[in-house]
Amino acid sequence: MYEIRYQKHAARQLLRIPRDIALRICTRIAVIAAEPYAKHPNATRLKGRDGGFRLRIGNWRVVYFLDDKRKVFLVAKIDQRGRVYR
């Protein structure tokens, strides 16, 4: 299992969003961190970003990176669909 770490912006955003959505996001992150390279629905590799992935949960997106050497699952951004890729 990979260790889950949040960048400062992602952690703040997780505290601002509605609790039920935050719980869904945290649950999906934990499932993916257990087996990051398994087939997961709504999780795809980002084009143009080395090692970047996107997780879709309703209108919310989670951008994350994997560090295989240190076994770290780094959550970089959590935001709504229209704003996350800026």
N, C-alpha and C positions, 0 to 999 in steps of 0.2 A: 504494500500500500504506500502511496505517495503521501508526504506531509503536505497539508493544505496551508498555504500562506496567502494573505490578502495584502495588496498594495493599499496605501492609505486612502486613496480616492474610492476604491472598491469597498473597503470596510465602512466608510462613511455613508456611501450610497445604500449599502445593505441595511443600515440603521434607519434610513429615511423612508424606505419603501414600506408598503403595508405588510403587516406581520405574516399574513397567510402566504403572500407571494415570497417573502424572504425565507420562510420555512421550506417552500417548494424548491427554491433555488439552492439552499444549503443541502437539502436532501439529495438533489441531483448531482451537486458537486461531490458529495461524499461517495455516491455510487460510482461516478466516473473516476475518482481518485483511487478507488480500490482496484480497478482494472482500466487504466487509461487508454490502452490500445485495443480494447475489445470493441465490438460493434455496438454503438450506442445511438439510439434514435435522436435526431435533432442536434447532434454534435458533429461538426465538420471542420476540416482543416482550412485555415484562412489562406488565401492566395496573396503572395507578396510579403508575407511576414514569416520569418524563420521560426518554425516550431509553434506558431500560433494556432489556436483553435477557437471555435465559436460554439456556444451552447444556446439553443433557442428554447425559451420557456414562455409561451404565450407571446405577449408583446415585448418581453424583456430579453435582453441578450447578455451573455457572460462571455467575455474574452479572456482566455487563459493560455498559459504557456507551461510546457513541461520541461523540467531539467532532469534528464535521465541519470546523469552522473550523481547528483545529490538526492535524487528521488523526491523532488519538490514539484508540487502542483501550485503554480502561482496564478492567482486570480488578479488580472490586471484591471478590468473594467466591468462594471455592472450598470446597465442603463437601458432606457427604452430603445426600441428598434431604430427610430430615426436619428438618435443622438449618439449611439455607442461608437460608430465608426469614424467620428470626427477627430 
